[in-house]
Amino acid sequence: MSNPEQKKKRAPSAVAAMRGQKFATHLNKLRQSRQGSIFGVAEISALAASFVILLAALFAYFYMLTPQRARLEDLQRKRTQLQTRLRESQVDVKRSTDTQSTVTEISGSLQSFESSTLAQRNAGRTLLINELNNAIRRNKRSRLQILHRQETIHRCGDNVSESK
C-alpha cells in the first residue's frame, strides 16, 4: 500500500493526532531556534506593527503636507498682493497729503493776492468810476451850455425876426 492509501484507511482521530504532533514539533523547533537569537515572536510582531505604523505616519505626513504646501503658496501669493496694495495705498495717501498741502498753499496765496492786490484794484475802480461820473457831469454841463446857447441864439433870432 502506498502512502496516500494508508492515510485514507487511518481513522480521523489518528490524522488529527498526527497533525497535532507535527505542529508541536514545529513549535518546539521554532522555540529552540528563537531561544538562541535576539528576536522572538513578540519582537518580530512588534517590529512588523511598528513598520506598519511608520508607513501610516509617512503616508499621513505626505498626504497632509501636499495640501498644506499648496495652501501656503496661495497664502503667500495673497500676502504679496496685499503688500502691493498696501504700498499703493501708502503712495496714494502721500499724494493726498501732498495734494492737501498744495491746496493749503494755493489757498494762502489766493488770500494774500486778494487782500493785497485786489484792494488796490478796487480803489482804482472807484477812482475810475468817479472820473467817469465827473466827465459825464462836465459833459452834461457842456450840453446844457450848448443847449442854452442854442436857445439864446434861437431867441435872439426870433427877436430879430419879430423886429422886422
Steps between C-alpha positions, in 0.01 A plus 500: 500500500608844415516793734176671385309178530621454853383844591155426367471188708615661821242628736428873519620516859836356402535768228418771749750361745765492233431860404517603862833324533640674192381839628657435840822397331508817289418714803781339699743555215390864476543547874838337500620701203371825653638437843850550380424816295420858603162516329211294618145479363389801706790710380442414136128573525576831680753587229242426227237709680744789542585480128130522413460798734806665343351454153168644621679799653698565180185470290310740728792743501523519123123481455451799728818682405420540130170689553658713769786593268248603234311701761827661612583602144151644455526694825845631405363615164212678676746654744708635213190647336391662825846644559492647149158653570629638828796666329271648235264627769788659689612673181143624447488628858828686444359649181186597687707659775712676239182607324357629826814701570494632143136604540583672827792682337284608203226621735749709697644647183152584372404669826817708505443596137141599568589701808800686358446530125124510462451764769711741295314395189166586663639838592598546136151402393347748737733768368409409141128510578539839666689632198231371267229660712687830496542477122131433459413795720733722301352368182150573627607847593655542159183380337291720719720790412478416130127458525474823692705676236287351226188618677649839548593516135165372406330759717717769363415383155131507589536848643677618185232353279230651715656838475497488128 
